[in-house]
Amino acid sequence: MAMVTHTRRNTPSQPGKKTFVHRTRAYWARNGPFWIMAAPGLLLIFIFAYAPLPGIAIAFKNYRFNLGIWGSEWTGFTNFGYLFATKLTGRVLFNTLFMNALFIITGTTAGLILALLMNEVHHTVRARFYQSAMFFPSFISAVIISYFVLALLTTDTGMVNHLLVQAGQQPVPWYSSPEYWPVILVLINLWKSAGFGSILYLAGMVGINPEYYEAAKLDGASKLNQVLYITLPLISPVIVIMTLLAIGRIFYADFGLFYVVTRNTPQLYPSTDVIDTFVYRSLKQLGDVGMAAAAGFAQSIIGFVLVLLTNMIVRRIDPDKALF
Amino acid sequence: MKSTVAARPATNYRFTAFISRSLVHLVLALFALACVVPLIMIVSASLSTENGISQYGYTLLPVEFSTLAYEFILRDPTQILHAYGVSLTVTAVGTLAGLTVTAMLGYALSRRTFDARRPLSFYVFFTLLFNGGLIPFYLFMVLTLSMKNSLLALIMPLMVNGWNVLILRTSFSQLPEELLDAARMDGSSELGIFFRIVVPISTPVLATVALFMMLGYWNDWWLSLLFIDKPELYSVQYLLYNIQASLQAIQSDPRVLQALGGIELPAQTARMAMAVLAVGPIAFVYLFLQRYLVRGITIGSIK
């Protein structure tokens, strides 16, 4: 490289090339070190995020392992046809949207309540103690959570059934009763993420000017009225934005929660089978790779459009909170 | 102004204030308790006798205290030691390499003199908005990269994450430019500036990101589920995920039954002891470094 530029610099009869060379050299002098520093990261992102993308073609092919991705026959939208023909699709789609909607509603409410309560704690040591405990579940893996849940819900020895029996009730075979799992999963999800979720609301509340509350107190407003007419309206943009961002991801389920915590129990599928678990099972157990890819691709596209859409709305409300 | 407030000393008001304050603490304390109770439950289960659990179920305190479960696991500790080795290797290598690569990329993208920073930031950011889904990723890893049953499959995909890049980019872009210019005047290269100036003054944010990466690696079971079949490559989390099956395998092995000498296999307690051994390092890290973690949550949310 240096050689080439050197010889070209010695041919003054080509002024156009000379400036080009100068510009390239100036570019590399300024940007070269940054390109070198960025290169490993850019390469890893390329390999693990961009290079697999052409594989989306499988969604439009009759994939055979022996023929490979590119040897398999193109079948257009047949896989999507299969996907919408199975009865499973309706159930999986319903469970994904229904459970995520439940998570959004309960998660937002619980996060708000916790933040409102935390906002009333002025004792620093106690506040830190509560928060330490509340954030702990966010750092526990789904595998460990599945053990917690097992200890609570095993039919013979689980804590819940023992308490039920002591209270004179019949024990419940939890792992074969799908009707209870929407509630169970909502509770686990709250346990896992409500503390973490409260911190954004709390940050918003801490930022509210205390003069509003002082004025309200002078007028004799009760605590409840202060919350209803000052706190909530002032942090409503945060609530709206968090909800919108969650809606943007409503087609993506928490695989750990629905697959590992339920111990992949087939009896529970009626209420716990979601898009992500369905795709995984299609790949690993059923072997219908084409249909799984079609489901995954549909999820990606719809998810992408939803994220763009919600971001657009968020930007209207508060440009600082938009992702881009 | 103050006197008007003080001039309304209705005991009634003070009483309701006391009640509501107590309620606040009660609810918070209950939720805080609920957050740590499951952990206490599995610790006490791991310290109970198998018989105690069969009879009284899982309880908050061990009914019949016993360390048999741990003795049973540690009688032949090769499997768990191996799993610890895998988890520690993956976590250490992944965090160190990942943090270096992520920080260098974040730094390059934060420099205003870097002409390509805008398109490249978009290149990073786009991965957060769209991905091809599981199937293309899985087939690419297995067929093109041949990463089935390779530790690289557990390390490399988690090394660079778009969020972490963006968090570090934001943090680096707030560094005082004069400081870096002064170093440039002294003839330092960009790489030298990065390692000798930027990294030392950015330790808080780097520590936070490193902690999140460590937790991500230690807690990961998803990549193992996809790419690992060989038991000698099981991480702690994945071993725990599979333990039910392997305990049943042990149970049906006549040699083990003979070695146990007629004692009932502590299946339930041993399982919980394994869970305690897996969550232990996390609880330990959490106790000492939660300041950074809590700060990390806020950084992440502010983007």
Interface residues (C-beta under 8 A of the other chain):
Chain A: Y27 R30 N31 P33 F34 W35 I36 M37 A38 P40 G41 L42 L44 I45 I47 F48 A49 Y50 A51 P52 L53 P54 G55 I56 I58 A59 G68 I69 I113 L114 L117 M118 E120 V121 R126 F129 Y130 Q131 S132 A133 M134 F135 F136 P137 S138 F139 I140 S141 A142 V143 I144 I145 S146 Y147 F148 A151 L152 T154 D156 T157 G158 M159 N161 H162 W191 A194 G195 F196 I199 L200 A203 K217 L218 K223 F255 G256 V260 D276 V279 Y280 L283 V289 A292 A293 G296 F297 Q299 S300 G303 F304 V307 L308 L323 F324
Chain B: M1 T4 V5 S20 R21 V24 H25 V27 L28 A29 F31 A32 L33 A34 C35 V36 P38 L39 M41 I42 A45 I53 S54 Y56 G57 Y58 T59 V101 T102 M104 L105 Y107 A108 L109 R111 T113 F114 D115 A116 R117 L120 Y123 V124 F125 T127 L128 L129 F130 N131 G132 G133 L134 I135 P136 F137 Y138 L139 F140 M141 L143 T144 L145 M156 P157 M159 V160 G162 V165 S189 E190 L191 F194 L215 W218 N219 D220 W221 W222 Q237 Y238 L240 Y241 Q268 R271 M272 A275 A278 V279 I282 A283 Y286 Q290 L293 V294 I297 T298 S301 K303
